[in-house]
């Protein structure tokens, strides 16, 4: 029987908090821009919506139940 099991690494909680804070700020900023967008640039509007969708999906996947 092989007992060479590697010890589990300790989670880096400050990094998790920083990534979560960045995602929340990005979600709030992009949702605010989407609701108040008055510019004529379609490319910029699509980029803002892409960031919004990406951060929302990341937060959903990150905090979904692990059942």
mmCIF file of the N, C-alpha and C atoms, coordinates in Angstrom:
data_MODEL
# 
_entry.id   MODEL 
# 
loop_
_atom_site.group_PDB 
_atom_site.id 
_atom_site.type_symbol 
_atom_site.label_atom_id 
_atom_site.label_alt_id 
_atom_site.label_comp_id 
_atom_site.label_asym_id 
_atom_site.label_entity_id 
_atom_site.label_seq_id 
_atom_site.pdbx_PDB_ins_code 
_atom_site.Cartn_x 
_atom_site.Cartn_y 
_atom_site.Cartn_z 
_atom_site.occupancy 
_atom_site.B_iso_or_equiv 
_atom_site.pdbx_formal_charge 
_atom_site.auth_seq_id 
_atom_site.auth_comp_id 
_atom_site.auth_asym_id 
_atom_site.auth_atom_id 
_atom_site.pdbx_PDB_model_num 
ATOM 1   N N  . UNK A 1 1  ? 0.837   -1.166 0.000   1.00 0.00 ? 1  UNK A N  1 
ATOM 2   C CA . UNK A 1 1  ? 0.000   0.000  0.000   1.00 0.00 ? 1  UNK A CA 1 
ATOM 3   C C  . UNK A 1 1  ? 0.895   1.247  0.000   1.00 0.00 ? 1  UNK A C  1 
ATOM 4   N N  . UNK A 1 2  ? 0.583   2.195  -0.844  1.00 0.00 ? 2  UNK A N  1 
ATOM 5   C CA . UNK A 1 2  ? 1.401   3.398  -0.984  1.00 0.00 ? 2  UNK A CA 1 
ATOM 6   C C  . UNK A 1 2  ? 0.894   4.505  -0.065  1.00 0.00 ? 2  UNK A C  1 
ATOM 7   N N  . UNK A 1 3  ? 1.762   4.986  0.827   1.00 0.00 ? 3  UNK A N  1 
ATOM 8   C CA . UNK A 1 3  ? 1.368   6.037  1.769   1.00 0.00 ? 3  UNK A CA 1 
ATOM 9   C C  . UNK A 1 3  ? 1.968   7.387  1.414   1.00 0.00 ? 3  UNK A C  1 
ATOM 10  N N  . UNK A 1 4  ? 2.288   7.604  0.167   1.00 0.00 ? 4  UNK A N  1 
ATOM 11  C CA . UNK A 1 4  ? 2.862   8.879  -0.273  1.00 0.00 ? 4  UNK A CA 1 
ATOM 12  C C  . UNK A 1 4  ? 1.752   9.860  -0.649  1.00 0.00 ? 4  UNK A C  1 
ATOM 13  N N  . UNK A 1 5  ? 0.932   10.195 0.303   1.00 0.00 ? 5  UNK A N  1 
ATOM 14  C CA . UNK A 1 5  ? -0.159  11.142 0.068   1.00 0.00 ? 5  UNK A CA 1 
ATOM 15  C C  . UNK A 1 5  ? 0.365   12.542 0.373   1.00 0.00 ? 5  UNK A C  1 
ATOM 16  N N  . UNK A 1 6  ? 0.209   13.436 -0.593  1.00 0.00 ? 6  UNK A N  1 
ATOM 17  C CA . UNK A 1 6  ? 0.681   14.801 -0.381  1.00 0.00 ? 6  UNK A CA 1 
ATOM 18  C C  . UNK A 1 6  ? -0.253  15.525 0.581   1.00 0.00 ? 6  UNK A C  1 
ATOM 19  N N  . UNK A 1 7  ? 0.296   16.322 1.482   1.00 0.00 ? 7  UNK A N  1 
ATOM 20  C CA . UNK A 1 7  ? -0.573  17.081 2.388   1.00 0.00 ? 7  UNK A CA 1 
ATOM 21  C C  . UNK A 1 7  ? -1.354  18.135 1.611   1.00 0.00 ? 7  UNK A C  1 
ATOM 22  N N  . UNK A 1 8  ? -2.568  18.403 2.079   1.00 0.00 ? 8  UNK A N  1 
ATOM 23  C CA . UNK A 1 8  ? -3.405  19.403 1.417   1.00 0.00 ? 8  UNK A CA 1 
ATOM 24  C C  . UNK A 1 8  ? -2.841  20.783 1.668   1.00 0.00 ? 8  UNK A C  1 
ATOM 25  N N  . UNK A 1 9  ? -2.871  21.596 0.632   1.00 0.00 ? 9  UNK A N  1 
ATOM 26  C CA . UNK A 1 9  ? -2.377  22.963 0.764   1.00 0.00 ? 9  UNK A CA 1 
ATOM 27  C C  . UNK A 1 9  ? -3.395  23.818 1.496   1.00 0.00 ? 9  UNK A C  1 
ATOM 28  N N  . UNK A 1 10 ? -2.886  24.735 2.268   1.00 0.00 ? 10 UNK A N  1 
ATOM 29  C CA . UNK A 1 10 ? -3.752  25.648 3.006   1.00 0.00 ? 10 UNK A CA 1 
ATOM 30  C C  . UNK A 1 10 ? -4.351  26.662 2.022   1.00 0.00 ? 10 UNK A C  1 
ATOM 31  N N  . UNK A 1 11 ? -5.649  26.905 2.080   1.00 0.00 ? 11 UNK A N  1 
ATOM 32  C CA . UNK A 1 11 ? -6.265  27.855 1.149   1.00 0.00 ? 11 UNK A CA 1 
ATOM 33  C C  . UNK A 1 11 ? -5.730  29.273 1.370   1.00 0.00 ? 11 UNK A C  1 
ATOM 34  N N  . UNK A 1 12 ? -5.592  29.996 0.282   1.00 0.00 ? 12 UNK A N  1 
ATOM 35  C CA . UNK A 1 12 ? -5.099  31.370 0.337   1.00 0.00 ? 12 UNK A CA 1 
ATOM 36  C C  . UNK A 1 12 ? -6.319  32.302 0.441   1.00 0.00 ? 12 UNK A C  1 
ATOM 37  N N  . UNK A 1 13 ? -6.773  32.536 1.668   1.00 0.00 ? 13 UNK A N  1 
ATOM 38  C CA . UNK A 1 13 ? -7.997  33.309 1.872   1.00 0.00 ? 13 UNK A CA 1 
ATOM 39  C C  . UNK A 1 13 ? -7.883  34.767 1.445   1.00 0.00 ? 13 UNK A C  1 
ATOM 40  N N  . UNK A 1 14 ? -6.755  35.446 1.695   1.00 0.00 ? 14 UNK A N  1 
ATOM 41  C CA . UNK A 1 14 ? -6.675  36.833 1.212   1.00 0.00 ? 14 UNK A CA 1 
ATOM 42  C C  . UNK A 1 14 ? -6.828  36.940 -0.307  1.00 0.00 ? 14 UNK A C  1 
ATOM 43  N N  . UNK A 1 15 ? -6.258  35.983 -1.045  1.00 0.00 ? 15 UNK A N  1 
ATOM 44  C CA . UNK A 1 15 ? -6.395  35.989 -2.500  1.00 0.00 ? 15 UNK A CA 1 
ATOM 45  C C  . UNK A 1 15 ? -7.846  35.758 -2.899  1.00 0.00 ? 15 UNK A C  1 
ATOM 46  N N  . UNK A 1 16 ? -8.537  34.850 -2.200  1.00 0.00 ? 16 UNK A N  1 
ATOM 47  C CA . UNK A 1 16 ? -9.952  34.607 -2.481  1.00 0.00 ? 16 UNK A CA 1 
ATOM 48  C C  . UNK A 1 16 ? -10.771 35.874 -2.248  1.00 0.00 ? 16 UNK A C  1 
ATOM 49  N N  . UNK A 1 17 ? -10.472 36.583 -1.164  1.00 0.00 ? 17 UNK A N  1 
ATOM 50  C CA . UNK A 1 17 ? -11.212 37.812 -0.857  1.00 0.00 ? 17 UNK A CA 1 
ATOM 51  C C  . UNK A 1 17 ? -10.960 38.887 -1.901  1.00 0.00 ? 17 UNK A C  1 
ATOM 52  N N  . UNK A 1 18 ? -9.716  38.994 -2.363  1.00 0.00 ? 18 UNK A N  1 
ATOM 53  C CA . UNK A 1 18 ? -9.385  39.996 -3.377  1.00 0.00 ? 18 UNK A CA 1 
ATOM 54  C C  . UNK A 1 18 ? -10.100 39.683 -4.687  1.00 0.00 ? 18 UNK A C  1 
ATOM 55  N N  . UNK A 1 19 ? -10.076 38.409 -5.105  1.00 0.00 ? 19 UNK A N  1 
ATOM 56  C CA . UNK A 1 19 ? -10.761 38.030 -6.349  1.00 0.00 ? 19 UNK A CA 1 
ATOM 57  C C  . UNK A 1 19 ? -12.257 38.253 -6.238  1.00 0.00 ? 19 UNK A C  1 
ATOM 58  N N  . UNK A 1 20 ? -12.843 37.939 -5.080  1.00 0.00 ? 20 UNK A N  1 
ATOM 59  C CA . UNK A 1 20 ? -14.269 38.153 -4.878  1.00 0.00 ? 20 UNK A CA 1 
ATOM 60  C C  . UNK A 1 20 ? -14.595 39.644 -4.927  1.00 0.00 ? 20 UNK A C  1 
ATOM 61  N N  . UNK A 1 21 ? -13.770 40.474 -4.280  1.00 0.00 ? 21 UNK A N  1 
ATOM 62  C CA . UNK A 1 21 ? -14.011 41.916 -4.287  1.00 0.00 ? 21 UNK A CA 1 
ATOM 63  C C  . UNK A 1 21 ? -13.910 42.482 -5.701  1.00 0.00 ? 21 UNK A C  1 
ATOM 64  N N  . UNK A 1 22 ? -12.934 42.035 -6.469  1.00 0.00 ? 22 UNK A N  1 
ATOM 65  C CA . UNK A 1 22 ? -12.795 42.495 -7.850  1.00 0.00 ? 22 UNK A CA 1 
ATOM 66  C C  . UNK A 1 22 ? -14.008 42.091 -8.675  1.00 0.00 ? 22 UNK A C  1 
ATOM 67  N N  . UNK A 1 23 ? -14.488 40.859 -8.493  1.00 0.00 ? 23 UNK A N  1 
ATOM 68  C CA . UNK A 1 23 ? -15.647 40.392 -9.243  1.00 0.00 ? 23 UNK A CA 1 
ATOM 69  C C  . UNK A 1 23 ? -16.898 41.181 -8.879  1.00 0.00 ? 23 UNK A C  1 
ATOM 70  N N  . UNK A 1 24 ? -17.083 41.470 -7.598  1.00 0.00 ? 24 UNK A N  1 
ATOM 71  C CA . UNK A 1 24 ? -18.263 42.233 -7.177  1.00 0.00 ? 24 UNK A CA 1 
ATOM 72  C C  . UNK A 1 24 ? -18.201 43.660 -7.730  1.00 0.00 ? 24 UNK A C  1 
ATOM 73  N N  . UNK A 1 25 ? -17.032 44.283 -7.642  1.00 0.00 ? 25 UNK A N  1 
ATOM 74  C CA . UNK A 1 25 ? -16.889 45.639 -8.174  1.00 0.00 ? 25 UNK A CA 1 
ATOM 75  C C  . UNK A 1 25 ? -17.126 45.643 -9.684  1.00 0.00 ? 25 UNK A C  1 
ATOM 76  N N  . UNK A 1 26 ? -16.571 44.665 -10.389 1.00 0.00 ? 26 UNK A N  1 
ATOM 77  C CA . UNK A 1 26 ? -16.780 44.585 -11.838 1.00 0.00 ? 26 UNK A CA 1 
ATOM 78  C C  . UNK A 1 26 ? -18.251 44.393 -12.167 1.00 0.00 ? 26 UNK A C  1 
ATOM 79  N N  . UNK A 1 27 ? -18.949 43.578 -11.388 1.00 0.00 ? 27 UNK A N  1 
ATOM 80  C CA . UNK A 1 27 ? -20.374 43.349 -11.627 1.00 0.00 ? 27 UNK A CA 1 
ATOM 81  C C  . UNK A 1 27 ? -21.173 44.629 -11.408 1.00 0.00 ? 27 UNK A C  1 
ATOM 82  N N  . UNK A 1 28 ? -20.877 45.348 -10.349 1.00 0.00 ? 28 UNK A N  1 
ATOM 83  C CA . UNK A 1 28 ? -21.599 46.587 -10.058 1.00 0.00 ? 28 UNK A CA 1 
ATOM 84  C C  . UNK A 1 28 ? -21.298 47.657 -11.110 1.00 0.00 ? 28 UNK A C  1 
ATOM 85  N N  . UNK A 1 29 ? -20.028 47.806 -11.465 1.00 0.00 ? 29 UNK A N  1 
ATOM 86  C CA . UNK A 1 29 ? -19.657 48.824 -12.451 1.00 0.00 ? 29 UNK A CA 1 
ATOM 87  C C  . UNK A 1 29 ? -20.278 48.526 -13.811 1.00 0.00 ? 29 UNK A C  1 
ATOM 88  N N  . UNK A 1 30 ? -20.169 47.275 -14.257 1.00 0.00 ? 30 UNK A N  1 
ATOM 89  C CA . UNK A 1 30 ? -20.708 46.952 -15.580 1.00 0.00 ? 30 UNK A CA 1 
ATOM 90  C C  . UNK A 1 30 ? -22.229 47.012 -15.602 1.00 0.00 ? 30 UNK A C  1 
ATOM 91  N N  . UNK A 1 31 ? -22.886 46.624 -14.510 1.00 0.00 ? 31 UNK A N  1 
ATOM 92  C CA . UNK A 1 31 ? -24.352 46.734 -14.505 1.00 0.00 ? 31 UNK A CA 1 
ATOM 93  C C  . UNK A 1 31 ? -24.769 48.196 -14.496 1.00 0.00 ? 31 UNK A C  1 
ATOM 94  N N  . UNK A 1 32 ? -24.031 49.053 -13.783 1.00 0.00 ? 32 UNK A N  1 
ATOM 95  C CA . UNK A 1 32 ? -24.326 50.488 -13.800 1.00 0.00 ? 32 UNK A CA 1 
ATOM 96  C C  . UNK A 1 32 ? -24.121 51.063 -15.196 1.00 0.00 ? 32 UNK A C  1 
ATOM 97  N N  . UNK A 1 33 ? -23.036 50.686 -15.848 1.00 0.00 ? 33 UNK A N  1 
ATOM 98  C CA . UNK A 1 33 ? -22.800 51.160 -17.215 1.00 0.00 ? 33 UNK A CA 1 
ATOM 99  C C  . UNK A 1 33 ? -23.873 50.674 -18.175 1.00 0.00 ? 33 UNK A C  1 
ATOM 100 N N  . UNK A 1 34 ? -24.317 49.431 -18.014 1.00 0.00 ? 34 UNK A N  1 
ATOM 101 C CA . UNK A 1 34 ? -25.353 48.914 -18.908 1.00 0.00 ? 34 UNK A CA 1 
ATOM 102 C C  . UNK A 1 34 ? -26.659 49.678 -18.736 1.00 0.00 ? 34 UNK A C  1 
ATOM 103 N N  . UNK A 1 35 ? -26.986 50.043 -17.502 1.00 0.00 ? 35 UNK A N  1 
ATOM 104 C CA . UNK A 1 35 ? -28.253 50.728 -17.255 1.00 0.00 ? 35 UNK A CA 1 
ATOM 105 C C  . UNK A 1 35 ? -28.204 52.205 -17.619 1.00 0.00 ? 35 UNK A C  1 
ATOM 106 N N  . UNK A 1 36 ? -27.010 52.786 -17.674 1.00 0.00 ? 36 UNK A N  1 
ATOM 107 C CA . UNK A 1 36 ? -26.903 54.219 -17.951 1.00 0.00 ? 36 UNK A CA 1 
ATOM 108 C C  . UNK A 1 36 ? -26.161 54.505 -19.251 1.00 0.00 ? 36 UNK A C  1 
ATOM 109 N N  . UNK A 1 37 ? -26.032 53.524 -20.132 1.00 0.00 ? 37 UNK A N  1 
ATOM 110 C CA . UNK A 1 37 ? -25.237 53.683 -21.341 1.00 0.00 ? 37 UNK A CA 1 
ATOM 111 C C  . UNK A 1 37 ? -25.940 54.632 -22.307 1.00 0.00 ? 37 UNK A C  1 
ATOM 112 N N  . UNK A 1 38 ? -25.216 55.683 -22.727 1.00 0.00 ? 38 UNK A N  1 
ATOM 113 C CA . UNK A 1 38 ? -25.756 56.612 -23.706 1.00 0.00 ? 38 UNK A CA 1 
ATOM 114 C C  . UNK A 1 38 ? -24.818 56.785 -24.886 1.00 0.00 ? 38 UNK A C  1 
ATOM 115 N N  . UNK A 1 39 ? -23.740 56.038 -24.902 1.00 0.00 ? 39 UNK A N  1 
ATOM 116 C CA . UNK A 1 39 ? -22.758 56.161 -25.980 1.00 0.00 ? 39 UNK A CA 1 
ATOM 117 C C  . UNK A 1 39 ? -23.266 55.515 -27.256 1.00 0.00 ? 39 UNK A C  1 
ATOM 118 N N  . UNK A 1 40 ? -22.614 55.834 -28.350 1.00 0.00 ? 40 UNK A N  1 
ATOM 119 C CA . UNK A 1 40 ? -23.033 55.294 -29.635 1.00 0.00 ? 40 UNK A CA 1 
ATOM 120 C C  . UNK A 1 40 ? -22.177 54.133 -30.095 1.00 0.00 ? 40 UNK A C  1 
ATOM 121 N N  . UNK A 1 41 ? -21.178 53.744 -29.324 1.00 0.00 ? 41 UNK A N  1 
ATOM 122 C CA . UNK A 1 41 ? -20.261 52.689 -29.743 1.00 0.00 ? 41 UNK A CA 1 
ATOM 123 C C  . UNK A 1 41 ? -20.823 51.311 -29.382 1.00 0.00 ? 41 UNK A C  1 
ATOM 124 N N  . UNK A 1 42 ? -21.149 50.555 -30.390 1.00 0.00 ? 42 UNK A N  1 
ATOM 125 C CA . UNK A 1 42 ? -21.698 49.212 -30.167 1.00 0.00 ? 42 UNK A CA 1 
ATOM 126 C C  . UNK A 1 42 ? -20.621 48.275 -29.621 1.00 0.00 ? 42 UNK A C  1 
ATOM 127 N N  . UNK A 1 43 ? -19.371 48.440 -30.081 1.00 0.00 ? 43 UNK A N  1 
ATOM 128 C CA . UNK A 1 43 ? -18.290 47.572 -29.604 1.00 0.00 ? 43 UNK A CA 1 
ATOM 129 C C  . UNK A 1 43 ? -18.061 47.754 -28.105 1.00 0.00 ? 43 UNK A C  1 
ATOM 130 N N  . UNK A 1 44 ? -18.069 48.995 -27.642 1.00 0.00 ? 44 UNK A N  1 
ATOM 131 C CA . UNK A 1 44 ? -17.869 49.246 -26.214 1.00 0.00 ? 44 UNK A CA 1 
ATOM 132 C C  . UNK A 1 44 ? -19.042 48.700 -25.407 1.00 0.00 ? 44 UNK A C  1 
ATOM 133 N N  . UNK A 1 45 ? -20.250 48.842 -25.926 1.00 0.00 ? 45 UNK A N  1 
ATOM 134 C CA . UNK A 1 45 ? -21.423 48.316 -25.222 1.00 0.00 ? 45 UNK A CA 1 
ATOM 135 C C  . UNK A 1 45 ? -21.353 46.797 -25.120 1.00 0.00 ? 45 UNK A C  1 
ATOM 136 N N  . UNK A 1 46 ? -20.936 46.135 -26.178 1.00 0.00 ? 46 UNK A N  1 
ATOM 137 C CA . UNK A 1 46 ? -20.810 44.674 -26.157 1.00 0.00 ? 46 UNK A CA 1 
ATOM 138 C C  . UNK A 1 46 ? -19.699 44.234 -25.207 1.00 0.00 ? 46 UNK A C  1 
ATOM 139 N N  . UNK A 1 47 ? -18.622 45.006 -25.125 1.00 0.00 ? 47 UNK A N  1 
ATOM 140 C CA . UNK A 1 47 ? -17.544 44.670 -24.200 1.00 0.00 ? 47 UNK A CA 1 
ATOM 141 C C  . UNK A 1 47 ? -18.025 44.784 -22.752 1.00 0.00 ? 47 UNK A C  1 
ATOM 142 N N  . UNK A 1 48 ? -18.772 45.840 -22.448 1.00 0.00 ? 48 UNK A N  1 
ATOM 143 C CA . UNK A 1 48 ? -19.317 46.014 -21.098 1.00 0.00 ? 48 UNK A CA 1 
ATOM 144 C C  . UNK A 1 48 ? -20.257 44.864 -20.760 1.00 0.00 ? 48 UNK A C  1 
ATOM 145 N N  . UNK A 1 49 ? -21.125 44.501 -21.684 1.00 0.00 ? 49 UNK A N  1 
ATOM 146 C CA . UNK A 1 49 ? -22.046 43.388 -21.443 1.00 0.00 ? 49 UNK A CA 1 
ATOM 147 C C  . UNK A 1 49 ? -21.300 42.073 -21.287 1.00 0.00 ? 49 UNK A C  1 
ATOM 148 N N  . UNK A 1 50 ? -20.216 41.876 -22.048 1.00 0.00 ? 50 UNK A N  1 
ATOM 149 C CA . UNK A 1 50 ? -19.414 40.664 -21.921 1.00 0.00 ? 50 UNK A CA 1 
ATOM 150 C C  . UNK A 1 50 ? -18.761 40.551 -20.550 1.00 0.00 ? 50 UNK A C  1 
ATOM 151 N N  . UNK A 1 51 ? -18.228 41.659 -20.047 1.00 0.00 ? 51 UNK A N  1 
ATOM 152 C CA . UNK A 1 51 ? -17.629 41.643 -18.708 1.00 0.00 ? 51 UNK A CA 1 
ATOM 153 C C  . UNK A 1 51 ? -18.704 41.362 -17.663 1.00 0.00 ? 51 UNK A C  1 
ATOM 154 N N  . UNK A 1 52 ? -19.881 41.959 -17.839 1.00 0.00 ? 52 UNK A N  1 
ATOM 155 C CA . UNK A 1 52 ? -20.990 41.731 -16.905 1.00 0.00 ? 52 UNK A CA 1 
ATOM 156 C C  . UNK A 1 52 ? -21.373 40.251 -16.875 1.00 0.00 ? 52 UNK A C  1 
ATOM 157 N N  . UNK A 1 53 ? -21.565 39.674 -18.019 1.00 0.00 ? 53 UNK A N  1 
ATOM 158 C CA . UNK A 1 53 ? -21.965 38.265 -18.086 1.00 0.00 ? 53 UNK A CA 1 
ATOM 159 C C  . UNK A 1 53 ? -20.867 37.363 -17.522 1.00 0.00 ? 53 UNK A C  1 
ATOM 160 N N  . UNK A 1 54 ? -19.612 37.647 -17.853 1.00 0.00 ? 54 UNK A N  1 
ATOM 161 C CA . UNK A 1 54 ? -18.503 36.819 -17.365 1.00 0.00 ? 54 UNK A CA 1 
ATOM 162 C C  . UNK A 1 54 ? -18.390 36.875 -15.841 1.00 0.00 ? 54 UNK A C  1 
ATOM 163 N N  . UNK A 1 55 ? -18.497 38.067 -15.261 1.00 0.00 ? 55 UNK A N  1 
ATOM 164 C CA . UNK A 1 55 ? -18.382 38.159 -13.805 1.00 0.00 ? 55 UNK A CA 1 
ATOM 165 C C  . UNK A 1 55 ? -19.590 37.555 -13.112 1.00 0.00 ? 55 UNK A C  1 
ATOM 166 N N  . UNK A 1 56 ? -20.764 37.727 -13.692 1.00 0.00 ? 56 UNK A N  1 
ATOM 167 C CA . UNK A 1 56 ? -21.956 37.118 -13.098 1.00 0.00 ? 56 UNK A CA 1 
ATOM 168 C C  . UNK A 1 56 ? -21.846 35.593 -13.123 1.00 0.00 ? 56 UNK A C  1 
ATOM 169 N N  . UNK A 1 57 ? -21.413 35.041 -14.238 1.00 0.00 ? 57 UNK A N  1 
ATOM 170 C CA . UNK A 1 57 ? -21.258 33.584 -14.324 1.00 0.00 ? 57 UNK A CA 1 
ATOM 171 C C  . UNK A 1 57 ? -20.187 33.084 -13.365 1.00 0.00 ? 57 UNK A C  1 
ATOM 172 N N  . UNK A 1 58 ? -19.085 33.826 -13.242 1.00 0.00 ? 58 UNK A N  1 
ATOM 173 C CA . UNK A 1 58 ? -18.029 33.414 -12.323 1.00 0.00 ? 58 UNK A CA 1 
ATOM 174 C C  . UNK A 1 58 ? -18.544 33.391 -10.891 1.00 0.00 ? 58 UNK A C  1 
ATOM 175 N N  . UNK A 1 59 ? -19.304 34.419 -10.498 1.00 0.00 ? 59 UNK A N  1 
ATOM 176 C CA . UNK A 1 59 ? -19.842 34.447 -9.141  1.00 0.00 ? 59 UNK A CA 1 
ATOM 177 C C  . UNK A 1 59 ? -20.842 33.321 -8.908  1.00 0.00 ? 59 UNK A C  1 
ATOM 178 N N  . UNK A 1 60 ? -21.650 33.016 -9.911  1.00 0.00 ? 60 UNK A N  1 
ATOM 179 C CA . UNK A 1 60 ? -22.618 31.926 -9.778  1.00 0.00 ? 60 UNK A CA 1 
ATOM 180 C C  . UNK A 1 60 ? -21.896 30.587 -9.613  1.00 0.00 ? 60 UNK A C  1 
ATOM 181 N N  . UNK A 1 61 ? -20.916 30.334 -10.463 1.00 0.00 ? 61 UNK A N  1 
ATOM 182 C CA . UNK A 1 61 ? -20.176 29.067 -10.392 1.00 0.00 ? 61 UNK A CA 1 
ATOM 183 C C  . UNK A 1 61 ? -19.383 28.982 -9.100  1.00 0.00 ? 61 UNK A C  1 
ATOM 184 N N  . UNK A 1 62 ? -18.800 30.098 -8.682  1.00 0.00 ? 62 UNK A N  1 
ATOM 185 C CA . UNK A 1 62 ? -17.966 30.109 -7.479  1.00 0.00 ? 62 UNK A CA 1 
ATOM 186 C C  . UNK A 1 62 ? -18.760 29.812 -6.221  1.00 0.00 ? 62 UNK A C  1 
ATOM 187 N N  . UNK A 1 63 ? -19.982 30.316 -6.148  1.00 0.00 ? 63 UNK A N  1 
ATOM 188 C CA . UNK A 1 63 ? -20.755 30.173 -4.927  1.00 0.00 ? 63 UNK A CA 1 
ATOM 189 C C  . UNK A 1 63 ? -21.955 29.230 -5.068  1.00 0.00 ? 63 UNK A C  1 
ATOM 190 N N  . UNK A 1 64 ? -21.969 28.430 -6.112  1.00 0.00 ? 64 UNK A N  1 
ATOM 191 C CA . UNK A 1 64 ? -23.035 27.442 -6.261  1.00 0.00 ? 64 UNK A CA 1 
ATOM 192 C C  . UNK A 1 64 ? -22.842 26.332 -5.234  1.00 0.00 ? 64 UNK A C  1 
ATOM 193 N N  . UNK A 1 65 ? -23.921 25.736 -4.769  1.00 0.00 ? 65 UNK A N  1 
ATOM 194 C CA . UNK A 1 65 ? -23.782 24.607 -3.850  1.00 0.00 ? 65 UNK A CA 1 
ATOM 195 C C  . UNK A 1 65 ? -23.016 23.460 -4.500  1.00 0.00 ? 65 UNK A C  1 
ATOM 196 N N  . UNK A 1 66 ? -22.219 22.778 -3.715  1.00 0.00 ? 66 UNK A N  1 
ATOM 197 C CA . UNK A 1 66 ? -21.363 21.708 -4.241  1.00 0.00 ? 66 UNK A CA 1 
ATOM 198 C C  . UNK A 1 66 ? -22.032 20.326 -4.145  1.00 0.00 ? 66 UNK A C  1 
ATOM 199 N N  . UNK A 1 67 ? -23.327 20.285 -4.104  1.00 0.00 ? 67 UNK A N  1 
ATOM 200 C CA . UNK A 1 67 ? -24.039 19.003 -3.946  1.00 0.00 ? 67 UNK A CA 1 
ATOM 201 C C  . UNK A 1 67 ? -23.916 18.157 -5.189  1.00 0.00 ? 67 UNK A C  1 
# 
